[in-house]
Structures are given as structure tokens and as C-alpha cells.
């Protein structure tokens, strides 16, 4: 006994009546922007971590070490 299509449609109609289509459109746009920002932050964090890992794994050679 799950949620049927009729129950989902009835719930959607009630939500549209309560909030209106304009507000739902704004909520959808805000949610999309939030998801884009989250993905960008994850990507930037991963790239930053990889660059830190490369800096740690590659030893730095100074002029004194070359003698």
C-alpha cells in the first residue's frame, strides 16, 4: 500500500492552491541554484585537496641540496 499517482496529483494540486505557481517557480529556481553551488563547492574542495596532496608528495629541491 504505497502512494498512488492519484494521491500525488491531489497533493500537487493542494500545494499549488496554497502556494501558487509563481512561488513554486521561485522555490524551484532557488533549489537549482543551491544544488549548483553545492556541486561547485565540492569540486573546488576536491581540486584544492588534490593540489595539497601533490605539494606534499613532491619534495622541494633547494640549491643547497643540489651540491
C-alpha positions as semicolon CSV with decimal commas, in nm:
position;residue;x (nm);y (nm);z (nm)
1;X;0,000;0,000;0,000
2;X;0,216;0,282;-0,129
3;X;0,139;0,624;-0,260
4;X;-0,050;0,610;-0,587
5;X;-0,043;0,856;-0,876
6;X;-0,384;0,989;-0,771
7;X;-0,254;1,073;-0,424
8;X;0,048;1,252;-0,572
9;X;-0,167;1,455;-0,811
10;X;-0,408;1,554;-0,534
11;X;-0,115;1,661;-0,315
12;X;0,034;1,863;-0,603
13;X;-0,299;2,039;-0,664
14;X;-0,330;2,130;-0,297
15;X;0,028;2,262;-0,288
16;X;-0,036;2,474;-0,599
17;X;-0,354;2,615;-0,446
18;X;-0,180;2,701;-0,119
19;X;0,147;2,844;-0,251
20;X;0,068;2,946;-0,607
21;X;0,266;2,870;-0,920
22;X;0,485;3,181;-0,901
23;X;0,617;3,097;-0,555
24;X;0,674;2,733;-0,654
25;X;0,872;2,853;-0,956
26;X;1,090;3,067;-0,730
27;X;1,144;2,778;-0,491
28;X;1,248;2,556;-0,782
29;X;1,495;2,815;-0,910
30;X;1,640;2,867;-0,561
31;X;1,676;2,493;-0,514
32;X;1,854;2,462;-0,850
33;X;2,095;2,743;-0,757
34;X;2,165;2,579;-0,423
35;X;2,245;2,247;-0,590
36;X;2,477;2,420;-0,841
37;X;2,656;2,599;-0,558
38;X;2,694;2,275;-0,364
39;X;2,840;2,092;-0,665
40;X;3,082;2,379;-0,731
41;X;3,195;2,380;-0,368
42;X;3,252;2,004;-0,374
43;X;3,450;2,033;-0,700
44;X;3,661;2,323;-0,569
45;X;3,728;2,137;-0,244
46;X;3,838;1,825;-0,431
47;X;4,072;2,023;-0,659
48;X;4,218;2,207;-0,359
49;X;4,277;1,879;-0,176
50;X;4,446;1,727;-0,483
51;X;4,679;2,025;-0,515
52;X;4,770;1,996;-0,147
53;X;4,839;1,625;-0,192
54;X;5,066;1,696;-0,489
55;X;5,260;1,957;-0,294
56;X;5,316;1,715;-0,008
57;X;5,416;1,419;-0,226
58;X;5,668;1,612;-0,441
59;X;5,980;1,704;-0,240
60;X;6,113;2,051;-0,299
61;X;6,472;2,076;-0,418
62;X;6,670;2,372;-0,291
63;X;7,006;2,493;-0,431
64;X;7,189;2,354;-0,125
65;X;7,052;2,003;-0,195
66;X;7,195;2,001;-0,547
67;X;7,563;2,009;-0,437
